[in-house]
Structures are given as structure tokens and as C-alpha cells.
Amino acid sequence: MRKPIFAAALLALSVFPAGVIAQPDMDAPDTHVIHVATRAAGGPVVKHLTLALDKAEIVELDADARDVLVSNPEIVDAVVRTPRRVFLLAMKTGQTNAFFFDGAGHQLLSIEIRVERDVTDLAAMLHSDLPDSHIKVAALNDNVVLSGSVADAVESQRAQDLAGRFAGGADKVVNMLQVNAHDQVMLKVRVAEVQREVAKQLGVDLQGAVNAAGVPLVASTANPFGLNGTLSALSGFQIGAACAAGALTLPMTGTTNPCNGPNNIQGVVKALEQVGLIHILAEPNLTAVSGETAKFLAGGEFPVPVSRDQFGNIVVEFKQFGVGLSFTPVVMSENRISLQISTEVSELTNTGAFTQQASGSSGSAFTIPALAVRRAETTVELPSGGSFAIAGLLQHTTKQEIDAFPGLTDIPVLGALFRSRDFQNDETELVVIVTAYMVNPTAEANLATPGDGFAPPADPEAILLGRLNAVYKHTPAGLKTAGNSIGYIVQ
């Protein structure tokens, strides 16, 4: 749409009354004035202009312009002050263009305009607050782009936070900063667990037979072990032999003994002590880039039925168990590492297991084991080579149960013959020691594996000497010299 210069000037004066438009200071150079020469051979002059959002530029021409056309007035508004002076006001971020025509309709000037945020103040603030970093700030439409290098991850995060406040949100910041500090962390972990289990059982079973005036009387006690059940084939001894109705099945041997007399008593002492010890040790070493997660598992997976498919087949999922480790390092500075670590020690157990009877008369039951889990999660900061321990994961469980004949168990001394005692003591202690190192690449020639230098035995060595391997060589063979640096070593 073409507008006459006189009408545009009247519109500018109506929108900006007298005294509102500031006059330039003649003593100081005006950096917001653009002087354009419209006379060029071969056609109109083409210029490129970048405007700061909510700011203005003054275009001064060397020839009279009659019409000014802006393709998108929502981005840039043009106000004609005089035939040779035009104000360009940046209203919204984006791109547009403006065309200038003379009284004969000939095009004098074409300006390609891009409106962006003014990041000058942000760049000055970053330079003042982070003097050791080299940060370049650029605007891209409504976003802020950070490039260059910083000393560590902390300064990168601070620069991103400041830019997010300036741009109006973290999603409007593109962080392309490069961290000069080392960004690879190796974690050395030692997971040690000791479990000690003690179970004791002691009981007395009595059986007596009495013939009183020709009437046989039989009495017996058989107190079960309700806590642990029968741990194994019980050890004990038997005193005497009692019978009724002519024969007696001996509880210790399961044999039948003929009656040896009308009056007798039989006693069986059941005693057992069981001690168990479990020691779990894992020493995983993992390396990860700053901000990335590394995981480790030494154990296995067991199937768990979850559903059935359309054909009636059981669908299973596999659950992990064993010694697991997951950590995420963040290099804060050259000698400061923020570490988020999660470690877990789990094992299969029958305690809490699920048993399902299969359908049908001949179907057998299946059991899904449960998991005994010790888990710890924490976030710490430590220097390269520093260590910390996750300790105090101690669990102590004591269980006791006494089964007795009512009344007779309260008799002093003799009451022990009418009761059984079941005792269980479980102790578990878990300690996790973690050490973090900053690491650098190294050459393959500096690395070796446990299999380097291994040689299988020859037939005479295996048959005559009983060897499983030949003698290791001092210098492992087969290692190649790398032309570049790969792998990792501790600084």
C-alpha cells in the first residue's frame, strides 16, 4: 500500500505530539542514524539492517521519498518524518523488509530488516560476572544463543541461568558453551556385604506306657519347631522303649520294636545348631562423561509371569538381581565433582515368595521367588581422588519360639522335658566405598587384560605335570601401539 508523504507525516505528528519525539543531540554523534545513498548504478540500493526489539533507527536519504512500504507492519513500523528522514520502530521479533519510492514511482531503496533482542546488556553482565570465561552472546529471533568456552560446568550453568532470566525462560536459551575442564570421571566402587545366620533347635519328645490293673495307658509329647521347621535330619539320642498295643515305632530310627514290658518310658532329645556365612564383594570400575549416567550389574535376571497372550501362553518379564551400581557425575570445576550415586545388593529368597497352584488335577505348583534388597542413594561432592563410604547399613534380627505342654513346662528343671526351643539370629552389614577420579585418554599400548600372556598347556604339560596353563610371559604379546589416544587412565 502506497501512502503519500504528507499524509504519513500528519499521521506521525498525530501519534507523536510535539515534545514527545526527542531531538538528537548535535554535540554528540548519533549512533542510531543510518545515512543511505540512493543513487547506485544498475538499480535501487539494497541494505541489511538488524534492529533491537522495542528500539528504533533513523534512516536519512539523499533524495526525496514519497512512499514507504513495509511488508509486515506488526514487526516493523515506519514513520515518515520528512521526505528524507524515516523512523523504523522494532515492534516484534522476526524478519521483514521495507521499500522506498520517489515521486515518479521509482524504487530508491530496499532494506532487509531482522528484529532481535538486544543482548548487549547480557553480554556485558556475563563478562563482568564471569571474567575468566570467553562467552559470545547472540540473538536468534526470540532466543538467546551462548557460544564460546567456560572454565567449568558451574560457570556454564550460571551463564545459562542468567540468559534464561534475560530471555524470559530456560527454554529460550541455546547453550553451546564448551567446558575447558576435564569432563570424564571414573568411579571405583567396592561393595562388601557379610551375612551371618545362626539357628538353634532343642526339644524333648517323651512317650510312656503304663499297665494299670490290666488297663494300658499311653502318654506322649511331640513339640514341633514352629519357627524354622525341621532344619535337616535331627541329631539326638533315645532313652528307654515304651510300647502299647504290643508294638512301638521308634521316632529316631523308624523301626518297630516289640513290647519289652508293661511299664516303661521313652524319651527322644532333638538338638541341632546351624551356622551360615555369606560374603559378597564386588569392585566395579566405570567411566562416564560429565552429565551422563553409567550403570553396572553383577548378578542375573529371573523370570516373573505377568500375563497371558491371546493363545494362553504365559508372558514373563525378567527382573534383575545382584550387585548393581548407577551413577551420574557432573564436573563442577577442575577439582570438584558432584556425584549422584545409587547402589543396590539383592538376592533371591523364599521369604515372601509367591506360590501358584497350576490348574488341573495333575498340574504342579510353581513358585516366584522374592528379593532381599539393600539399596542406598545419595548425592555428594568430592575432589578427584577423594573417597566416601556408605556405611551403617546394619540389620540384626533375632527370633525365638517355644512350644510346650501346658502346665508341665512350668515345673522347675523337669519342665524342660516338656518343651522345645527354636532360635534364629540373622546379622547383615553392607558397606559401599566410592572413589572418583578425573581421567584422560591413553594409548592402547599402556593397557593390558588378564588374558594377555596366557598360553594353554601342551599335552605333555597337561598329562604329565597336571598344568592348566603354561607359564605366563613377562611381556604380554599381541599388544599394538596406538597412533592416537584411546582408553582411560587415572591422572
MARSE-663699 format. One record per residue: x, y, z of N, C-alpha, C, O in turn. Coordinates in steps of 0.1 Angstrom, whole numbers, plus 5000, padded with zeros to 4 digits. Each point is the difference from the previous one (the first is absolute). Layout:
XYZXYZXYZXYZ...
END
This chain:
500949885000499150125000500950125000500950015008498950084983500850124999499350125007498850024998501950055010499550115007500750134996501250004998498150115000500750134998500850045012499649985011501550094986500950045010499350105010500250005012499050094982499350105008499049935010500050045012499349864983499049935009500849935011499650005012501549934984500849935010500650095011500049975012500450154983500550105010499050055009500250015012498550014983499050045009499649895010499750035012500449844983499749895010501149995010499749985012501550054985501149995010499850115010500349985012499350154983499850105010498949985009500050055011498949884984498949975008500349905010499550005012501349904985500349895009501150055010499949975012501050114983501150055009499850155001500550074991498849985019499850155001501350075003501149945002498850194997501250085002500649985013499350005011502049984990500749985012500349865003500849965009498449944984500249865004501249954992500849925007499450114980501149954993501350085004500050124998501049815007501250075005500850054988500149934990500550195012500950054989501449955003500449995012500349984978501449955002500950115005499850124998501249835010501050095005501050034990500749914995499450225001500950034989501550005004500950004992499350005022501450005004500649865000501249985000498049915001500449865000499649934988498950024995501949895000499649924988498949915003499949935010499150064981498849925002500349864993500149994988500049915020500349864995498849934994500149904995498750165007498849944995499550074987498849984996502050094997499750064988500849934989501249985000498049984989500649934989499950094988498950044995502249994999500150094988500149914988500949924999498150094992500049914988500150094987499250094999501649874992500150064987499249924991500249884997498850184997499049934992500449994985499449924993501650155003500550004986501049894998501150015005498549894988500949894997499849954986498850004995502249974998499949954987499449864999500349915008498850074983499449874998498849975008499549895000499950215007498849975008500050065014500950075003498049905004500050065014501049945009500549894998499850185013500949965010499349895010498950025004501949874999499549905009500850005013501349994999498150035012500750005013499449895009498949964999502050005011499649905010500150075014501050065003497949935005500050075012499549915011499049924998501650085014499649925011499650105011500850085005497949914999499450095010499949935013499749885001500650195010499749955014498650015003499350104997500149805010498650005003499650125009500850035009498150044988499550115007500950124999499950105008501049914981500850114998499850054986499349934992501350185004499750074987501450044993501050025007498949994980501150054992499550114991498850004996502150105001499650114991500749984987501249994999498050014990500649994986499950134994499050064998502249994998500150134993500449984985501049934998498250124993500249984986500750124993499950115006500749884983500550114993499150054988500450084992498449855008499050044990498649995006499949935010499250154985498750005005499249874998500049954988499450005022499249884999498550035002499750085008499549864984498550045001499349885007499150035008501249854989499349885005500949915007501249984996498449975016500749895007499149895003498950015005501649874991499249885001500749905009501249964997498249995014500549905009499249874998498750015001501949884996499349884997499249945012498949954999501650075013499449955012500050115011501050015008498050084992500050115010500049955015500350085009499349804993500049955014501449985005500250005013500849984979501449995004500750135000500750035010499150054980500750134999499050104995499249984991500750135016499150114997500950124994501050045006498650014983500750124994499350135001498850004997501850105009499450135002500950104992501250025002498150054989500750094991500050145006498950065003502249995000500250135007500150114989499350105001501549884990500250094988500249924988500249885001499850174987500249924988501449935000500249914993500750145016501449945000500349935013501149965002498050045007500249945014498849915003498950055000501449825003499049915003500449925013501249975002497950025008500249925012499649864998498849974996502049935008499749865000499949955014501050005007497849964998499849955013499849855001499249954993501749985015499949865001498949965010500150035012498949904983498849975008500049865005499549975011501149934981499949865003501249934994500450044989500149855017501149934994499549934987498949954999502050044992499749944987500750074989501050075002498649904985500750064988498950064991498949954999501550164995499250074991500950084991501250005001498150084990500850094991499250134998498850005001501950114995499450134997500550054987501249984996497950084996500350064987499750155000499050045005501950034988499950154999499850044986500849954991498250135005499750054987500050154999499750075009500849984979499950154998498750044994499149924999500850214997498750054995499649944987498849994997502249964995499749944987499749855001499749944990500350015023499749865002501349914998499849885001501350174997501349924999500549965014499950085010500549804991500549955013501450065003500949994992499250075019501350065005500849915008501249994999498149945010500849925011499249885004498750005000502049895003499449885005500849965013501249984999498150005012500749965013499549875005498849995002502049914999499749875006500250025015501150025005497849965003500150035014499849875008499149924997501750075013499849895010499950065014500950075004498149905003499850055014500349895010499549894999501450145010500549905010500150075013499950135001500349795010500250065013501450075001500949964993499150145014501350075003500749935011499650015012501549924985500749925010501350075004500849945006499350194992501250075004500150005015501149985006497850055001500150005015500349875006500749985009498749914985500349865004501549974998500649945009499950094980501549984997500850075010501049945005498750184998500850085010499949945014501049995007497849964997499949945013500849875001500649975010499349954979500849875001501550035000500749935007499750174986501450035000500550055014501149985004498050095003500350065013499949895011500949995009498149924990499949905010500949884998500449935010499950044978500949884997501250054992500049974988500950105018501150064993501049894994500750044990499349845015501049904995499449924988500749924995498150115002499349934989500050084987500150135001499849814988499950074987498749964994499849904993499250185010498649974995499650104990500150125001499349834988499450084990498549995000499549895001499850224999498650005001499450054987500450104994498649825000499450044988498549985002499549925008499750154984498549995000499649934988500550034989498549885012499449934989498550005002499549935008499950174984498650025002499750045014500450105005498849825003499750035014500949925009499749995012501349954983500949915009501450075001500450094993500349865017501450045003500949884998499849905005501350124987501049904998501350035007500550114998499949805010501350025007501149904993499749894999501450174998501149924994501350055006500050105008501149834989501250035006500549895009499649884999501150165011500649905010499950065014500150125002499849785008499950045014501049915007500549894995499950155017501049925008499549875005500749904999498050095005499549885006498450004998499550094994499949805010498649984999499250105008498950034997501750015014499250105009499850134993498950065000502249994993499850124993499149994988499350094996500749794998499049984989498650005005499150064993500749895018498650005006499650145004498950044998502150035008499750145004499650094988499150085000501749904989499750084988498749964994499350094995500349795005498749964995498950055009499050044995501249965018498950065009499850154997498950055000502250024999499950154997499350024987499250094999501249834991499450024987498549965000499250064993500449845015498649975002499250105006498950034996501750045014499350115006499850124990499050065000502049964992499950114991499049974988499350094996500749795000499249964988498549975005499149994991500749995022498749975004499749855002498849975001502249954999499849855002501249934996500750034990499549855016501249924997499849934986501049974994497850025001499849934987500350104989500049964988500350165015500350104989501550025000500550104993500349825013501550015001500649884993499749885003501150144987500849894993501450015006500850094996499649815012501350005006501049924991499949875000501050194994501049944992501450025005501050004993499050035021501350025006500849885001499549895003501850124996501049895001500750015013500550115004499549785004500650005013501549964998500349894995500650195010501449984999500549895009501049934998498350055014500549905009499849864995499249984991501549925015499849874996498649955004499450045010500049894981498649965001499749855001498949964998502249975005499849855001500449965014501150045006498049885001500249965014500049855000499149934995501950015012500049865003499649985014500550065009498649844994499649975013500549865004499749904993501050095018500449885006499249975012500050075010499349824990499049965010500449875006500349904992499650095021500149875007498749985008499750075009499749824988498749965007500349875007500349904994499650115020500349895008498949975009499550105007500049784994498949965009500349875006500549914994499250085019500249885008498749975007499450085006500149794992498849955006500349885009500749914995498950105017500249895010498749955005499250085005500649794994498749945004500349895010500849914998498550095013500149905011498649955003499150085003500849794997498749935003500349895010500949924998498350085013500149895010498749945003498950075001501149805001498749935003500449905011500949925000498250085011500149905011498749965004499150095004500649784997498749955004500149865005500949934998498150045010499949865006498649954998499050065002501049824992498749934998500049875009500949925000498050085008499849895010498949914996499050054994501149825009498949914997500149895011501049935002497950055005500049905011498849914999498950034995501349845009498949905000499949945014501049965006497850035000499849955013498849905000499050034993501249865013498949905001499550005014500649955009498250124993499550015014498749925001499050024994501249875014498849915002499549944987498849994998502149984993499649954988499550094989499749974989500350175015499650104990501350074995500650075008499749924979501250074995499750154999499050054995502050035010500050154999501250044992501149965003498750134988501150054991499950165001499050064998502250005004500150155000501250034991501149945001498850174992501250054991499950154998499050065001502249994997500250144996500850014987501049934999498650154992500850024987499850154996499250044992501750045014499950154998500750034987501249984998498150084992500750044987500850125001500050075010500849954980500850134999499250094991500049984987499450125018499150094992500750114993499450064991501849975013500750124994500749964987499750054989501249865012500849964988499649864994500449974989498649965018499749874995501249915003500850035008499249854986501149915001501150044991499950004988501350045017501150054992500649894991500350024989499849865017500649894993499749885008499250005010501449884987499949885008500550035014501250035002497949975008500450045013501049905006499949884998500950175010500949925008499549995014499350095005501049805003499549995013500349865005500849924995498550045016500149875006498749965006499150085002500849795001498849945005500349925013501049945001498150085008500149935013498749915002498950054999501449825003498849915003499249974988500350044989498749875013499149974990498649975006499949925009499150144986498749985005499149954989500250034988498849905015499149954990498649995005499849995013499350004978498649985003499449924989500450014988498749915015499349914990501049914994499949964988501250015019500949894995501250054992500949924998499150204996501150044992500150155000499150075003502149984994500350155000501050034989501049934998498650174994500950054990500950115006499650105005501749874994501050095006500150134992500349994988499650135018500150124992501350034994500150074990501049885017501350034995500449924988500650054990499149825010500449914989498949964991500349964989498450065015498949964992499849855000499149954992501649975016499849865001499049965011499750085009499749804990499049965009500749915011500749904996499150135017500649925010498949935008499050065004501249814998498949935008500050045015501050055005497949945001499850045013500849925010500049884999500850195009500949935009499549995014500649935009498350144994499550005014498850085001499750084991499549905019498850085002500250145003499250094996501849945012500250145005501450054995501049945003499050174989501350054995499850144995498850054998502350025000499950144995501150024990501149945001498650144989501050024989500150154998499050075000502249984998500350144997500950024989501049934998498850174994500850044988500450145002499150095001502249944998500550145001500450044986500849934993498650185002500350054987500750135001499650105007501649914987500950115002500750034986500549904994499650225003500750044987500450155001499350085005501949944990500550144999500650024986500849924995498750184998500550034986500550144999499350105005501949924990500650134998500350024985500649914994499050205001500350034986500750144998499750095008501149924982500850124998500050034985500349914992499350215004500050044986500850134999499850095007501149914983500950114998499850054985500349924991499350205007499850054986501050124998500050095009500749904981501050114997500050034985500149914992499750215004500150054986500850134999499950085009501049934981500850124998499950054986500949984992497950085004499950054987500750134998500150085009500549944979500650134996499350044987500049944990499450185011499250064989500550144997500550075009499549964978500350144995498950064992499449934992500350195011498950074993500350154998500850065007498649994982500250154997499150085010499049955005501550164998499250095009498650024996499850044988499349935021498650024997499349874994498850004999502049904998499449874995500049905011500750015010498449894988499949895010500649874996499949964988500849985021500749874998499349905010499750035011500249854984499349895008500949874999500749984991499149955020500849875002499149905007499350045009500849834987499249905007500849874999500449954989499949995023500649875001499049915007499950015012499449914981499049925005499349934989500649934992498150085007499249934990498650055000499750115006499549824987498550044998499249875002500549894996498450125010499149895002498650034994499650125001499749784993498750034994498950015010499949935010499250164986498850035008498850004991499950094991499149825011498850004991499250135003499850045011499850024978499250135001498649994994499150075004500849854985498749994994500049884990500949925000498050074993499949894989499750074987499350104999501249844990499750054987498749954995499349935007500450104981498749964994499949844998498949954998502249985002500049864999500149935013500049875001500050205010500049945013501449985006500149945011500950104981501449985005500450105010499550124999501349845011500450095011501050104995501049964994498850175008501050104997500850045012499450035011501949974988500850025011500950134998500250044989500250025022500950115000501249965009499849935010501450124987501249965007500350115010500250124996500049855016500450105011501549975003500449895001500350225001501450005003500249975015499250055009501949884994500549995014501549995000500649964990500050075021501449995001500650135006499350075007501949964989500750135004499850104989500649984989498750125013499750104990500650145004500050035011500450054979500550135002499650094989500049964988499650165015499650114991500550135005499750045011501050044981500550135004500050104989500249964988499650165016500050114990501050115006499750065009501449964984501050105005499850134993499650014988500650105019500050144994501350075004500250025012500650014979501350075003499750145003499750084990500449965022499750145004501250094997499850124996501449835007501250084997501149904998499849885000501550174999501149924997500249895011500549894998499250145015500249915011498749995008500149995013498850014981498749995007499049924992499750044989499849855016499149914993498749995008500149965012498850064982498749975006499649874995500049974988499649945022499849864997498749965005499750005012499449954979498749945004500249854998500149954989499849975022500349864999498849925006499450045010500449854984499049905005500649864999500449964990499649975022500549875000499049905007499250055008500949834988499049905004500649865001500849964991498949975020500449865001498849925003499350025009500449884982498749935001500349854997501049974993498249945013500149864998498749935001499150065006500849834988498749925000499849945014501049965006497850044998499649945013498649944999499250044992500649865017498749945001499150085009498749985000501850115008499250085009499250104992500650094993498149905007499150094992499849954986499550074992500949815005499849944987498649974997499249995009500450014978498649984996499949864994500849974990498349955014499849874995498649994994499050045006500949914982498849994993499849854996500849944993498050015010499749864996499450004986499150084997501549844995499649994986498649944999499649925008499750124981498649954998500149854996500949964994498049975010499949864996500549915012500750045009498849844991500349915011501449955000500649985010500050024978501449954999501050114999501249984999498350155001500950114999500950025013499549985011501750064987500950025011500150155003499750084992500749955020500150145005501350064995501049934999499050204999501250074997500250115010499050065004502249984999500450105010500850114993500949974993498750155010500750124996500850055012499450045010501949964989500850045012499950155003499650084991500649965021500150145004501450055000500949924998499350215004501350065001500350065013499150085006502049895000500550075012501050114995501049974994498650165008500750114993500550095011499450035010501950024988500650105007500450114990500849984991498650145011500250104990500350145007499650025011501350054982500450135005500150104988500649974990498950155012500150114990500550135007499550035011501450044983500550135006500650084989500349964989499950175015500750104991501150075009499650065010501649934985501150075008500950074990499949994988501050105018501050074992501349965006500250005013500849974979501349965005501150044989499650014988501650005016501150034990500449874993499749895004501150134985500549894993501049925009500950055006498849824995500849925010499449995013500549925009498550154994499350005013499149885001499549954990500250005022499249885003499050045010500150095009498849834991499050015011499449865001500149914991499350065020499549875004498550015003499650095007499649824988498649985004500049885010500049894995500050145017500149905011498850015009499150084998500949845012498950005010498849924995499050005007501149934982498949924995500049865007500349904994499450115019500149885009498549965003499250085004500649794995498749945003500249885009500849914997498550095014500249895010498649955004499250085006500549794991498749955003500149875009500849914996498550095015500049895009498649955002499150075003500749804995498749935002500149885009501049934999498050065010500049885009498549955001499150084999500849795003498749955001500149875009500949924998498250075011500049895010498649934999499050065001501049814996498849915000500149915012501049935002497950065005500149935013498649945003499050034995501149875014498749945006499550095011500750035009498150014990499550105010500049945014499749885003500850205006500049965014501349935004500750055009499649854984501249925003501350084997501049975007499050124984501250084997500450095011501250055000497949985009500350095011500749935012500450065010499749814989500749925011501550045000500649994989500050045022501450035000500849884996499749895004501350144988501049904995499349904991500349994988498749935017499449904992499150064989499649934991500150205010499150064990500750014986499450014990502049985010500750014987499749874992500350004988499349895018499749884993498750014992499749914992499550195010498750014994499950134991498950044997502250004998500050124991501149994990501049935002498950144987501050014989500350154998499050085000502249954997500450144997500650014986500849924996498750194997500450024986500650155000499350095004502049924992500750135001500650034986500649914994499350225002500650044987500650145002499350095005501949934990500750135002500650034986500849934995498850184999500550054987500650135001499450095006501949934989500750125000500550034986500649924994499250205002500450054987500650145001499550085006501749934987500650135000500550034986500749914993499050215001500450044987500850135000499550095007501649914987500850124999500450024985500449914993499450225003500450044986501050115001499750105006501549884988501050104999500250054986500249924991499750215007500050064986501250094999500250095009500549904980501150104997499950054986499849924991500250215007499950064987501350064995500750065008499649924979501250054994499650074987499249964993501650155005499950074986501049924992501149965004498550004984500849924991500350064987499250094995501849864998500450054987500249884991500249895005499750124982500349894991501449965000500950075004499449814992501349944999500149914988499049984993502249975004500249924988499749855004500149965011499649964978499749865002501249935006499949905007501350144989501249935005500250015015500749925006498650175001500150015014499049925007500050005013499249934980498949925006500249854998500649964990499049965020500149864999498849935006499350075009500449814987498949935006500549875007501149974998498149975011500449885007500449894990500749915004498850094984500349894991501350024992500449914993500150215008501350034992501149915006500250005012500549934979501149925005499649865004500949915003497850064997499649865003500249914989499850034988500749855015500349904990499549865005500349975012498949964981499549875005501149905000501050014993499049895016501149905001500049914988499049974994502249985004500149894990499649875006499849995012500049914979499549875005500949945011499549955010501950054988500849955010499950075014500049945010499950204989499850075013498749975007500049995012498950004980498749975006499949865005499449975011501249934982499949865004501049965011499649945010501750104988501049965009500250095012500249955011499650184987500250105011498650055006500050065010498949914983498750045006499850154999499350055009501350024982499850144999498850044992499649934990499850185014498850064993500450114990499350044992501950015010500550114991501549995000500749955009499950104980501450014999500550125008499250085006502149944996500650115008499750134993500250014987499450095020499750134994501350064996501049995007499050094982501150074996500150145007498950055004502350004998500150135007499450114991499450095006500849914981499550104991498849954992500249914992498650135011498949954992500150024986500450114995499449794997500150014985498750054994498949985006501150074983498850034992499550155002499050034994501750055015499550135002500550094989501249994995497950105000500450084989500250155005499450045010501550034983500250145003499050084993499950004988499450085020498950094994500650134995500950065007498649984982500550134995499350125006500550115000498349865006499350115007499749955014500249895004499250215004499849975014498649945002499050074996500949815009498749945003500149935014501049995005497849975000500049945013500150115011499950124997500349835015500150105012501049955010500249885002500450225004500949975011499750115011499550114996500849865016499850095011501150115000501249964998498450165004501050115001500949975011501050085003
END
